[in-house]
Amino acid sequence: MNAKNYSIRAGAPQAKQTHHFGLLSELAGTWVGRGFNLISKPGLAVDKPFVLQVNSTFETLTFDPINAPIPNRGSVGPDLTIFGLGYEQRVTDAKTNGLLHTERGMWINVTPDGSDAQQITRLSTIPHGDSLLAQGSALRAPGGPLIAPISAVPLDAHSGQPLGLGYFPPDPLAFPQVNPFPMPSAFHLSNPNAALEKALEGQDITHTVVLEVSTDAEPKTFPPDLPGPYGGGILNIPFVTRNANATSLQAKFWIETVTPKDGPAFLQLQYSQRVMLVFPDKAKGGTLIIWPHISVATLVKV
């Protein structure tokens, strides 16, 4: 078969076009590991304003390069040729093996020709009925990641101010307000990112690739480390919009090269992601509250 005769865009061997993917190239392959997932859900079924759910998780995350170029045609500027990777994510409860999350999507390199800073975009869908586009940028830095604390405190949707006792921590801190109960012992409700820092203890990391994306053009609740540009959005089916509206996503991924003293170097992937869900507290007259939905994990390439 001659690709030229069939007028197709044939993909070159991956090793010969790694540069087209930029820093996204290190994602390729399968990653496995553990983490935690925190979500506040509407508590109508148990006559509560909300139910806090925290799970220990096991995760498989697979990235498959799209080897053929993806041409975007320009009308007010030059064409943009895109390269990217499709991915599939499966997250299960570490105790019960029950499926908690499944997601399919793409990470694409959208850097214009001649630009020094790499611009990236993440696209994804999940079967709850949500579709996402989040833009951002990528950077390689020496040493290990800088992982800032992350807050799970819900916010008043009108004032933007954090809500205290009764919401964080839940009152009572017991079943069914917290389900499953008790929460995993290694989980830090005050800072879910502490699990990522704990995983790094004793590790020698020579360099880190940082991927940062956000649906917000000007991220506020999750201060960005990279220049962006950020922006995008989430579209939901009407049921999700009415009952627990997913309004924004901000995520940071760190691809770390770990160099043990007594073995070969290996790649490690960590991430921290926060999705904001909005639903009312009917006990307070339907006051809208923003509930952080936070996922963290530490994975290794296999």
N, C-alpha and C positions, 0 to 999 in steps of 0.2 A: 504493500500500500504506500502510495506517495502522497504525503500530506498536501503538497502543493496542488496536485491534480484534483483533490477533493475540496479545496478551498476551506479548510478547517483551521482553527487555531490550536495547533498541537502543543502539548506541554513538554518542556525540556526536562531533562533529568534534574531532580531537586538540587543535587550538589552544584550544578552549573548556574543556578539562578537564585541562590540564597540571598544575594544582595537585593533582589527585588522585594523580598519580604521585610528587609531591614531587621529590626530587633524582634519582630514577631516570629522570626525563623526559629528561635529557640523554644517556642511553644510546641513544635511538631512532635507527635508521639503520644504516648499514654502515661498518665500520672495517676497515682493512687495515694491515699492517705486519710487522715482523720481531722476532725474539727468540731465546731459547734454551730448550731443554728438557733437563733432567738426570734420569736415572732409573738406579737400580741394579736389575738383574734377576737372578733365579736363574741360576747358571752351570752347571747340570747337563749341558747339551748339550756344553759345552767342558771339562768336568771342572775347573771353578773354583767357589769359594764364591759368586761373584757376577761379573757383568759390568757395568761402568760405561758407560752410553751417554749422550753429549752431542751434541745436534743443533742446528745453526743452523736457525731456522724461519721460514717465511712463513705468515701467518695472515689469515683472513677471519672476522670476528665480526659477525653481523647481529642486531639487536634489532627486534622487531616489536610495537608496542603492542597490548594487548588492550583495545579501546576501551569495551567494555561493562562495567558494574560487576559484581563477583563477590561476592554476599552470603553471608557466613557467619552462620548462625543461632545466637543465644545461648540458653543454658538457665540459666546461673548468672550471666550478665552481659548487657549490651546486644549487639545484633548488630554485626558488624564487616564493613564493605564494603571489599573489596580491589580494588586496581588493580595491573596489572603488565604485564610485557613478556615475550613468548616470545623465545628466542634460539637461534641455531645457530652453532657454532664449528667451523671446519675448520683444522687445523694440518698443514702439509706440510714435508718436508725442503727447506731452501732450495737445496740442491745437486741433489738427485735428483728433486725434486717428488713423492716418495713420501709417501703419507698416513701421518701419525704419530698423529693424534688427531681424532676427531669427537665432538661432544657436542651434545645438545639439552636445553633446560630453560627455566626461567622465573626472573625476578627479580620479586618482588612487594612492594608497600608494605603492611605490616601494622600501621601506626601507629594506635593507638586514638584516637578523637575526643578532642580537648582536650589531647593530649600534645604537648609542645614538641619532644622528640627524635624523629627519624624512625627507625622500626624496619623492617628489611627482612629478607627471606628469599630464599635462592637454592635452587632445586630443579633437579636435573639427572640425566641418565642417560647412560652411555657403553656402547658395544657389547661391552666386555670382560665385562659382567655386573655393573655397579655402579650403585647408585642413591643419590643424595645429598640431604640436607636440611641447610642451614647457615644459622643466624640471625646477625643483627648489626644494625648501625646505620649511618646516613649523616650527613655533616656537610659544610657549605660553609665554607671558610676562605680568607682572603686570601693571595696569594702562591703560591709553588710547593709541591710535596709535600715531606714529610719522610720520606725513604726510608732506613730503618735497614738495616745489613748483615743478610744471611741466611746461615745455616750449612747446608752440605750434609753435615756430618759424621754418620755413622751412630752410633746409640746402642745400648748394651746394654739389652735389653728389661727385664731384671730390676732392674738398678741405676739405669738412666737415665743412666749416665755415657757420655761420648763415647769412641769407639774410635779408636785412633791408627794408626800405621804398619801397612801391609798392608790397611787398610780406607780410610784417608784420609790421603794419596792412595793409590790402589791400588798394590800392589807385586806384579809389576812394572807400571810405568806404560807398558804396551805392549799390542799386540794378542796374544791375544784377550781379555785382561783388560779392556782398554778398546777398545770397538768402537762406532762407527768410530774409527780412530786415524790421525793425531793428532786431538786435540780441536780445536774451532774456536779460532783464534788470538785472537779478541776476547773469548773467554769466560774469566771469572775463577772458577776452581774454589773459591777461598777465600771468594768473595762473589759469587754470581750476580747480586745486585742492582746490582753495579757497572755492568752494561750499561744499566740504567735511568738511573743518574746520568750516565753518559757521554752519553746521548741528550739530556739536559737542558742540556748545556753551551752557553752563548751564547744561551739562550732567555729571554725576558721573559714570565713567567707571572703574570697578574693575579689569578687565583683558582683554587682547586682544590676539586672535590667528592670527598670520600673515602667509599668504600664498603668496609666491613670485615665479613667473615662468618667464622664458625668452627663446626665441628661440636662442639667442646669447650665445655662450659659455662663452664669456667675455663681459657682458653688459657694455656699455660705456655711452650712452646717457641717461640712467636711472640707476644711481648707485645703486647696490643692497644693501639691509640691512642684508640679510641672506647669509650663506656660499655656497648655491647651493648643488650639481653641476647643472649648467645651460647648455642649449643647446637644439637643435632640428632643426626645420625649418618649412617653409610654402611652400606648393605646390599649384600652381594656374593653371587654364585652360589657354590655349595660349592667348585668348582674354585679360584676366586680365594681364598677363605678358607683353603684348605689350602696353597696354593702361594706366594702373595704377598698376604697379607691387607691390604687398604686399610682402615685403622682411623680416620683422621681427616683433615680438611682445614681449612686456614686460608688465607684469601686477602684481599689488599688491592688495591682498584682506585682509581686516581686519574684523574678526568676534569679535564683542565687546559685553561684558556683561554690560548692562546699569542698574544701580541701582537708581531709582528715590527715592526722599525723602518720597513721599506720595503714593507709589504703589509698586507692585511686580517687580522684575528684569525682563528684557527682552533682547533678542538677536537682535543685529543690524549688518548688513553687509554693509561695504563700499568697494568700489574698484576704482582703477585708472588704466587705461589701455591705452597703446600707441602702435599703429600699424604704421609702416613706409611704406608709399606709394611712389613709384618712377615713375614720368612721366616728360616729357620735357616741357620747355617753348619755343614754336616755335618762339616767338617774339625775343628771344635771340639766334637764330640759333640752337635750339634744345638742349640747355643746360639741362642736367638732374638735377632735383631737388628732394630732399627728403621731403615729406610732412607729418608731424605728424597727425595721425588720433586718437583723444583722446576721451575716454568715461569715465565718472565718475558717480557714483550713490550712494545713501544712501537708504538702504532697511531694512525692519523689517520682522521677521518671523511671519507668520500668521497661 
